[in-house]
Amino acid sequence: MLAKSTTCAVVGLDGYIVQVEVDISPGLPAFTVVGLPDTAVQEARERVRAAIRNSGGEFPMRRVTVNLAPADLPKAGPAYDLPIAISVLLSSGQVPSIPESALFLGELSLDGGLRHTNGILPMVAVARDEGFRSVFVPELDSAEAALVDGIDVYGVANLNQLVSHFRGDEVISPIRADANQIVDEVISPNGVGINSRRDTDLADVRGQEHAKRALEVAASGGHNLLMSGPPGSGKTLLARALPSVLPRLTRREALDVTKIYSVGGLLPNGSPLITQRPFRAPHYTISNAGLVGGGRMPRPGEVTLSHRGVLFLDELPEFGHTVLEVLRQPLEDKTVTISRAQGTTSFPANFMLVAAMNPCPCGYYSDPVRECTCSANEVARYKRRISGPLLDRIDMFVEVPRVDYEKLTQPSDSESSEIVRQRVEKARQLQHLRFEGTPLLMNAEMGPTEVWNLCKLDDTAKGLLNSAMKQMQLSARGFHRILKVSRTIADLAEDEVIGIAHLAEALQYRQSGESL
């Protein structure tokens, strides 16, 4: 007898509907899975057989063939366990019927219990978009699935409970919740689901007012930033304070980030929704695949895990040359494209790059207290580790000098992160109004057309920019990035037209990078 159920496959971050067909026919006992399954799907045979028996069912001692269609789509992961099991039970007559509009997801344990499964959010979302009315997921993942509105979510504890549900013995009630209300409550400032990461407050950073101003500008427009200074000057502390001044995630952004972490299996325990902007700080020994993603079945890398947040690269020149060069495409396109024999996968990578470096190998070049021990050639070789094309993609350069004793010991009179965040959010609101009706959210995302139409300069600013282009020998990309930063500075001042003061500050951030 032939039986069918429906499940979902995840390729990259995209979900695809998969039909599970089970045929039980006469012959020697066998259990075969076809349809381009990976090792985890092949191993489902043993999990399904044991789960059915340990749940009080009977596994048919006949020839069982499972087909996962479409056959040309790679199938990976253990989420196929539940749909295969329910199809076997349906084909053998142990379950009377299942709704055609239902989708099944979940990994089975040998005792029939359902375990946590990665990628629930994108799979439930595609089920909703494809017109399915209900989805059966592990009880542990029901809160995550409930973030998708427009579909009934059933949390299942074990296989026996699901069989009883379809027999009418013990009906499972769908989760009744307003998905939009859940998301809005969690990401609000007083939400109960705020993630536990504790960010550094700007008020805790002594001195470095110029660098703090640069952080505010970078956060307001989503600009890339490179800090240079001697060891212990506060570069890392400043970078870790950046998330505290970034605007809170919007509902759309929170769901986008959660989808990435769900597929990567990185959702915090008991937290179905990512509510804080990501802050990723990989070690400089990271590989290309670790940074941008990869693998036979491509998985998201650090640039994707930093989507809508911050990617912090400390000790930038210590990263491998090829590792830094692979950053060029995601910095420009805001996406990562990975090509494999099975096909091409794209991941989002719209992040703020914040990097820190010492000015030389010993770290004390131009330091007023300690003498630099590096030769001119050593300093030049050190700086050449960062290529010109990569530097050209960085909007702002800031020098972070040593903090003297008086500033370290005096009580801090700096603004708190919350005060700075309010100004940043106000500037972002202006940008949202400016880009309404477009996919753009921040000034840093503007292309040449938007820069030309939206970055209007007054006459004095035009004269200054003309002189700067000649003196600094800016590329077209550098020219556009200066205008984007100027637009952000004008937004912080709530000015419609970019004035000479706004442009001069933006040029100052660019000029600091001329020594690199």
C-alpha distance (Angstrom), angle and dihedral (degrees) to the residues before:
residue distance angle dihedral
M1 . . .
L2 3.80 . .
A3 3.81 120.4 .
K4 3.79 130.9 178.7
S5 3.79 137.1 -159.8
T6 3.78 133.3 167.2
T7 3.78 132.0 -121.7
C8 3.78 137.6 155.4
A9 3.81 138.3 -109.8
V10 3.79 125.5 -151.3
V11 3.80 119.1 -144.3
G12 3.78 109.8 179.3
L13 3.80 101.6 -36.9
D14 3.80 96.1 -35.4
G15 3.78 124.3 99.4
Y16 3.80 124.5 -140.8
I17 3.79 126.9 -167.7
V18 3.81 113.3 -115.2
Q19 3.80 125.7 -164.7
V20 3.82 115.0 -142.5
E21 3.81 111.5 -152.8
V22 3.80 120.5 -173.3
D23 3.78 123.4 -171.1
I24 3.80 122.3 -173.6
S25 3.79 112.5 -164.6
P26 3.81 137.3 165.9
G27 3.79 116.7 -84.5
L28 3.76 142.7 82.0
P29 3.82 112.8 -29.5
A30 3.80 109.3 -87.4
F31 3.78 137.4 148.4
T32 3.81 115.1 -153.4
V33 3.81 129.2 177.0
V34 3.82 118.8 -162.9
G35 3.80 133.3 172.5
L36 3.83 105.4 87.0
P37 3.84 97.2 -60.2
D38 3.80 121.8 176.7
T39 3.80 124.8 -137.8
A40 3.82 94.1 -83.0
V41 3.81 90.8 53.5
Q42 3.81 91.9 46.4
E43 3.79 89.3 52.7
A44 3.81 88.8 55.4
R45 3.82 86.5 84.6
E46 3.80 91.9 71.6
R47 3.80 94.6 40.7
V48 3.81 93.2 48.7
R49 3.81 93.7 46.3
A50 3.82 92.8 50.5
A51 3.82 94.2 41.1
I52 3.81 93.0 53.6
R53 3.79 93.1 48.5
N54 3.81 94.4 44.9
S55 3.82 90.6 48.6
G56 3.80 92.3 59.4
G57 3.79 96.0 -97.5
E58 3.77 130.6 119.7
F59 3.77 122.1 -117.7
P60 3.83 108.6 -142.5
M61 3.81 114.0 -110.2
R62 3.80 91.8 -143.2
R63 3.79 137.8 86.6
V64 3.83 107.9 -59.6
T65 3.81 118.0 -169.6
V66 3.81 121.4 -173.9
N67 3.81 119.9 -165.6
L68 3.80 121.3 -168.6
A69 3.80 108.4 -158.3
P70 2.98 136.5 -123.9
A71 3.79 86.7 46.1
D72 3.82 95.3 -159.4
L73 3.82 93.8 60.3
P74 3.83 114.2 92.5
K75 3.82 112.3 -118.0
A76 3.79 116.6 -153.0
G77 3.79 136.4 168.0
P78 3.80 135.7 29.3
A79 3.84 98.3 -79.8
Y80 3.83 89.6 103.5
D81 3.82 93.4 68.4
L82 3.81 96.2 88.4
P83 3.84 97.9 45.5
I84 3.83 90.9 46.4
A85 3.81 91.3 49.8
I86 3.80 94.8 47.5
S87 3.81 90.6 47.4
V88 3.82 91.2 51.5
L89 3.81 90.1 50.2
L90 3.80 90.7 47.0
S91 3.80 93.1 48.1
S92 3.82 91.8 48.9
G93 3.82 92.7 49.0
Q94 3.81 96.5 -112.7
V95 3.82 90.9 118.5
P96 3.82 117.2 45.1
S97 3.82 98.7 -147.2
I98 3.78 144.6 -35.7
P99 3.83 129.1 -144.8
E100 3.80 115.1 -95.9
S101 3.81 89.2 -140.7
A102 3.83 92.9 58.7
L103 3.80 126.3 100.2
F104 3.82 124.5 -157.6
L105 3.81 127.5 -150.5
G106 3.78 133.1 168.2
E107 3.78 150.5 93.8
L108 3.80 118.0 -107.5
S109 3.78 126.4 -140.6
L110 3.80 118.7 -146.6
D111 3.81 92.1 -100.0
G112 3.81 91.4 55.5
G113 3.79 97.1 -101.5
L114 3.79 120.0 136.7
R115 3.78 117.3 -119.1
H116 3.80 131.3 -155.1
T117 3.81 110.8 -77.4
N118 3.80 127.2 -158.8
G119 3.80 122.5 -125.5
I120 3.81 97.7 29.1
L121 3.83 94.9 139.6
P122 3.84 98.6 56.2
M123 3.81 91.4 41.4
V124 3.81 93.8 51.9
A125 3.81 89.6 45.4
V126 3.81 92.5 55.2
A127 3.82 90.0 46.0
R128 3.80 89.4 55.6
D129 3.81 91.5 46.8
E130 3.82 91.4 50.2
G131 3.81 91.7 54.9
F132 3.81 101.6 -102.0
R133 3.79 113.1 152.4
S134 3.79 101.2 -157.6
V135 3.78 140.4 23.2
F136 3.80 129.4 -162.8
V137 3.81 113.1 -149.1
P138 3.82 136.8 163.3
E139 3.78 111.6 -74.8
L140 3.82 88.6 -122.0
D141 3.81 89.4 61.4
S142 3.80 99.1 41.2
A143 3.82 93.7 99.6
E144 3.80 90.0 54.4
A145 3.80 92.2 47.2
A146 3.82 90.5 49.1
L147 3.81 89.3 65.1
V148 3.82 86.4 78.9
D149 3.79 112.3 80.0
G150 3.80 125.8 -151.5
I151 3.82 98.0 45.6
D152 3.82 133.6 80.6
V153 3.80 112.4 -115.8
Y154 3.81 120.3 -154.3
G155 3.80 117.8 -166.9
V156 3.82 110.7 -148.0
A157 3.80 121.8 -162.6
N158 3.81 98.1 -171.3
L159 3.78 143.7 -10.3
N160 3.80 93.7 -100.7
Q161 3.83 90.3 58.0
L162 3.81 90.9 52.4
V163 3.81 92.4 49.6
S164 3.82 90.0 50.0
H165 3.81 88.9 50.5
F166 3.80 93.4 56.3
R167 3.79 91.8 43.1
G168 3.80 89.1 53.0
D169 3.81 94.2 -120.3
E170 3.83 97.7 113.0
V171 3.79 114.2 11.6
I172 3.81 116.7 -153.2
S173 3.80 113.2 -138.0
P174 3.80 118.0 -136.3
I175 3.78 118.7 -117.8
R176 3.79 107.7 -95.6
A177 3.78 107.5 -151.6
D178 3.78 139.6 125.5
A179 3.80 102.8 -116.6
N180 3.80 93.4 -160.2
Q181 3.81 91.5 50.8
I182 3.82 91.1 49.2
V183 3.80 91.6 52.8
D184 3.80 93.9 44.6
E185 3.82 92.2 50.1
V186 3.79 93.9 48.0
I187 3.81 97.3 48.4
S188 3.81 94.6 43.4
P189 3.84 116.6 107.3
N190 3.81 90.1 -105.9
G191 3.80 95.9 37.1
V192 3.78 118.5 142.7
G193 3.79 93.5 -135.0
I194 3.79 100.3 57.9
N195 3.82 108.3 144.0
S196 3.76 117.3 -111.1
R197 3.83 102.2 -117.9
R198 3.79 110.4 121.8
D199 3.79 113.8 -148.1
T200 3.80 125.8 -151.0
D201 3.80 113.3 -102.5
L202 3.80 118.0 -128.4
A203 3.80 89.1 -131.3
D204 3.81 87.9 66.0
V205 3.81 91.2 61.7
R206 3.81 110.0 87.4
G207 3.79 117.4 -143.7
Q208 3.82 119.5 -22.1
E209 3.81 93.4 114.2
H210 3.80 91.3 159.2
A211 3.81 91.2 54.0
K212 3.81 91.3 46.4
R213 3.80 89.8 53.9
A214 3.81 88.8 50.6
L215 3.82 89.8 52.0
E216 3.80 89.9 52.1
V217 3.81 92.0 51.4
A218 3.80 92.5 45.0
A219 3.81 91.9 49.1
S220 3.80 92.4 47.7
G221 3.80 94.5 55.4
G222 3.80 102.9 23.3
H223 3.81 92.6 -114.7
N224 3.81 126.6 167.6
L225 3.80 114.7 -112.0
L226 3.82 135.9 -162.7
M227 3.81 120.3 -165.8
S228 3.79 122.0 -163.2
G229 3.79 126.6 -171.2
P230 3.80 146.4 115.4
P231 3.82 122.2 -67.2
G232 3.80 114.1 -75.6
S233 3.80 96.1 19.5
G234 3.81 93.3 120.3
K235 3.81 104.2 -97.9
T236 3.80 95.2 133.0
L237 3.81 92.4 42.7
L238 3.81 90.6 52.1
A239 3.80 91.6 49.3
R240 3.79 91.6 50.5
A241 3.80 89.4 50.8
L242 3.80 92.1 56.0
P243 3.85 96.7 83.9
S244 3.81 88.9 56.1
V245 3.82 91.5 64.3
L246 3.81 97.5 40.8
P247 3.82 117.2 103.7
R248 3.78 115.6 -96.9
L249 3.77 116.0 -96.3
T250 3.78 115.6 -88.7
R251 3.80 118.7 -131.9
R252 3.80 92.1 -100.6
E253 3.80 92.7 47.5
A254 3.82 92.6 47.4
L255 3.80 91.5 53.4
D256 3.82 91.9 46.1
V257 3.80 92.1 51.9
T258 3.81 92.6 43.5
K259 3.81 90.2 53.0
I260 3.82 89.8 56.4
Y261 3.80 93.9 48.0
S262 3.80 91.2 44.9
V263 3.80 92.1 56.1
G264 3.80 90.5 44.8
G265 3.81 92.4 50.3
L266 3.80 90.9 -122.1
L267 3.81 102.5 120.8
P268 3.84 109.9 129.9
N269 3.80 115.5 -111.5
G270 3.79 111.2 -90.6
S271 3.81 91.8 8.4
P272 3.82 112.1 101.6
L273 3.80 92.6 174.8
I274 3.81 130.7 51.9
T275 3.80 104.7 -132.3
Q276 3.81 103.1 171.9
R277 3.77 126.1 66.3
P278 3.81 109.5 -100.5
F279 3.79 118.6 -103.1
R280 3.79 112.8 -168.2
A281 3.80 123.2 -178.2
P282 3.83 110.3 178.1
H283 3.81 121.3 -170.9
Y284 3.79 117.1 -105.8
T285 3.83 90.8 -112.5
I286 3.82 90.3 70.0
S287 3.81 117.8 129.4
N288 3.79 127.9 -125.7
A289 3.81 91.2 -104.2
G290 3.79 91.5 48.2
L291 3.79 91.0 53.5
V292 3.81 103.3 42.5
G293 3.81 101.1 15.9
G294 3.77 133.2 -104.2
G295 3.77 145.8 147.1
R296 3.80 132.0 135.0
M297 3.78 87.6 -71.0
P298 3.84 98.5 33.6
R299 3.79 115.9 -117.6
P300 3.82 126.5 -169.5
G301 3.80 117.1 -91.6
E302 3.79 131.7 -153.6
V303 3.81 94.3 -76.4
T304 3.81 89.5 58.0
L305 3.80 93.6 42.2
S306 3.83 85.3 55.1
H307 3.82 92.1 54.7
R308 3.83 110.0 140.0
G309 3.79 88.3 4.9
V310 3.80 142.4 62.5
L311 3.80 131.6 -59.9
F312 3.81 107.9 -161.6
L313 3.80 118.0 -163.7
D314 3.79 109.3 -171.4
E315 3.82 117.7 -165.0
L316 3.81 89.9 17.6
P317 3.84 97.8 -172.1
E318 3.82 90.1 55.8
F319 3.81 91.9 65.8
G320 3.80 114.9 98.2
H321 3.80 116.1 -91.4
T322 3.81 94.2 -120.7
V323 3.81 90.8 45.8
L324 3.80 91.2 57.1
E325 3.79 92.9 44.0
V326 3.81 93.3 56.1
L327 3.81 86.8 61.4
R328 3.79 91.0 69.3
Q329 3.81 97.1 79.8
P330 3.84 98.1 46.3
L331 3.82 91.1 45.0
E332 3.79 89.8 55.6
D333 3.81 102.8 34.4
K334 3.84 100.5 29.5
T335 3.81 88.3 -134.6
V336 3.80 136.7 82.9
T337 3.79 120.3 -138.8
I338 3.81 118.0 -161.2
S339 3.81 119.1 -171.5
R340 3.78 121.8 -156.9
A341 3.81 134.8 164.3
Q342 3.82 89.0 -98.0
G343 3.81 92.4 54.4
T344 3.78 144.7 -77.8
T345 3.80 124.3 -57.3
S346 3.80 126.9 -166.4
F347 3.80 125.6 -158.7
P348 3.82 126.7 -170.5
A349 3.81 114.8 -111.7
N350 3.79 107.7 174.8
F351 3.80 99.1 148.2
M352 3.78 140.0 139.3
L353 3.78 111.5 -111.9
V354 3.80 112.5 -144.2
A355 3.80 115.4 178.8
A356 3.79 134.3 178.3
M357 3.78 131.2 -162.2
N358 3.77 143.2 164.9
P359 3.81 116.7 -113.1
C360 3.83 91.7 -121.2
P361 3.83 140.7 1.7
C362 3.82 94.2 -85.2
G363 3.81 90.6 41.1
Y364 3.80 100.2 -130.6
Y365 3.80 104.9 92.2
S366 3.85 107.8 144.3
D367 3.83 90.6 0.6
P368 3.84 109.9 148.9
V369 3.82 94.5 -144.8
R370 3.79 109.3 37.0
E371 3.77 123.7 44.9
C372 3.81 118.9 -122.3
T373 3.81 113.4 -120.3
C374 3.81 96.2 -166.0
S375 3.78 124.6 107.6
A376 3.79 120.8 -128.0
N377 3.80 90.4 -106.3
E378 3.81 92.0 51.9
V379 3.81 91.1 51.3
A380 3.80 91.2 48.3
R381 3.82 92.9 49.0
Y382 3.80 90.6 47.8
K383 3.79 92.8 53.8
R384 3.81 92.7 44.4
R385 3.81 88.9 65.3
I386 3.81 85.8 81.0
S387 3.80 109.1 65.3
G388 3.79 124.2 -134.0
P389 3.84 94.1 -119.1
L390 3.81 90.2 55.9
L391 3.81 93.1 47.4
D392 3.80 88.6 49.1
R393 3.81 88.8 61.1
I394 3.81 92.6 56.6
D395 3.81 113.3 92.1
M396 3.79 102.1 -162.4
F397 3.81 135.9 32.3
V398 3.79 121.2 -166.6
E399 3.79 131.3 -176.3
V400 3.81 113.5 -141.3
P401 3.83 107.6 -162.4
R402 3.78 128.7 -165.7
V403 3.84 114.5 -74.4
D404 3.80 112.7 -125.7
Y405 3.80 125.5 -129.7
E406 3.81 96.3 -103.1
K407 3.82 93.9 57.3
L408 3.78 92.3 45.5
T409 3.81 93.8 53.2
Q410 3.81 100.7 38.8
P411 3.82 120.0 91.0
S412 3.79 110.9 -94.0
D413 3.80 115.8 -103.9
S414 3.82 93.9 176.1
E415 3.78 122.3 127.0
S416 3.77 116.5 -97.9
S417 3.78 120.9 -113.4
E418 3.80 90.6 -109.3
I419 3.81 92.4 60.2
V420 3.80 91.4 48.4
R421 3.81 90.8 45.2
Q422 3.80 90.4 57.6
R423 3.81 90.8 57.2
V424 3.79 90.7 45.4
E425 3.80 92.1 51.1
K426 3.80 90.5 49.1
A427 3.81 90.4 53.2
R428 3.81 90.5 47.2
Q429 3.81 90.5 52.0
L430 3.79 89.5 56.5
Q431 3.79 88.9 51.6
H432 3.80 92.4 49.0
L433 3.80 89.7 53.9
R434 3.81 90.6 47.2
F435 3.81 93.1 50.9
E436 3.81 97.0 39.3
G437 3.79 110.5 144.0
T438 3.82 92.9 23.5
P439 3.83 131.6 88.8
L440 3.82 89.9 -115.9
L441 3.81 120.6 108.2
M442 3.82 105.7 169.6
N443 3.78 139.6 32.5
A444 3.80 91.2 -113.0
E445 3.82 89.2 64.2
M446 3.80 94.2 60.0
G447 3.79 118.2 120.0
P448 3.83 126.1 -148.9
T449 3.82 92.3 -83.8
E450 3.81 93.7 52.8
V451 3.81 91.5 44.3
W452 3.80 90.4 53.1
N453 3.82 93.8 47.3
L454 3.82 101.6 37.5
C455 3.81 106.7 31.9
K456 3.80 100.2 75.2
L457 3.82 116.5 174.4
D458 3.78 128.9 -159.7
D459 3.81 118.9 -123.3
T460 3.81 96.7 -94.6
A461 3.80 91.5 49.2
K462 3.80 90.5 51.0
G463 3.80 90.1 55.6
L464 3.79 92.2 49.8
L465 3.80 92.2 48.2
N466 3.80 91.2 50.8
S467 3.80 90.7 53.5
A468 3.81 92.1 45.6
M469 3.80 92.6 51.4
K470 3.81 90.3 56.7
Q471 3.79 97.3 41.0
M472 3.82 98.4 42.5
Q473 3.83 95.0 36.8
L474 3.79 91.4 -135.3
S475 3.79 122.8 -165.5
A476 3.80 120.2 -130.7
R477 3.81 88.4 -101.7
G478 3.81 91.3 50.9
F479 3.81 89.9 48.2
H480 3.80 91.4 54.1
R481 3.80 93.0 45.7
I482 3.80 91.9 53.1
L483 3.80 89.5 52.5
K484 3.82 91.7 49.4
V485 3.81 92.0 51.4
S486 3.82 89.6 46.2
R487 3.81 89.3 52.2
T488 3.81 89.9 53.1
I489 3.81 93.1 49.0
A490 3.81 88.9 50.5
D491 3.82 89.4 50.2
L492 3.81 90.4 53.8
A493 3.81 87.5 53.3
E494 3.84 89.7 44.2
D495 3.82 91.3 -123.5
E496 3.80 120.8 147.4
V497 3.81 95.3 -154.5
I498 3.80 124.4 52.0
G499 3.80 108.3 -116.6
I500 3.77 132.1 -162.9
A501 3.83 92.5 -96.1
H502 3.82 91.6 54.7
L503 3.79 92.4 47.5
A504 3.81 93.4 45.0
E505 3.80 91.3 55.3
A506 3.81 91.3 48.6
L507 3.81 90.7 49.4
Q508 3.79 89.5 50.5
Y509 3.81 90.3 57.5
R510 3.79 89.9 48.8
Q511 3.80 95.4 45.0
S512 3.80 91.6 56.7
G513 3.79 87.0 67.6
E514 3.78 94.4 56.1
S515 3.82 90.6 86.3
L516 3.82 91.5 59.6
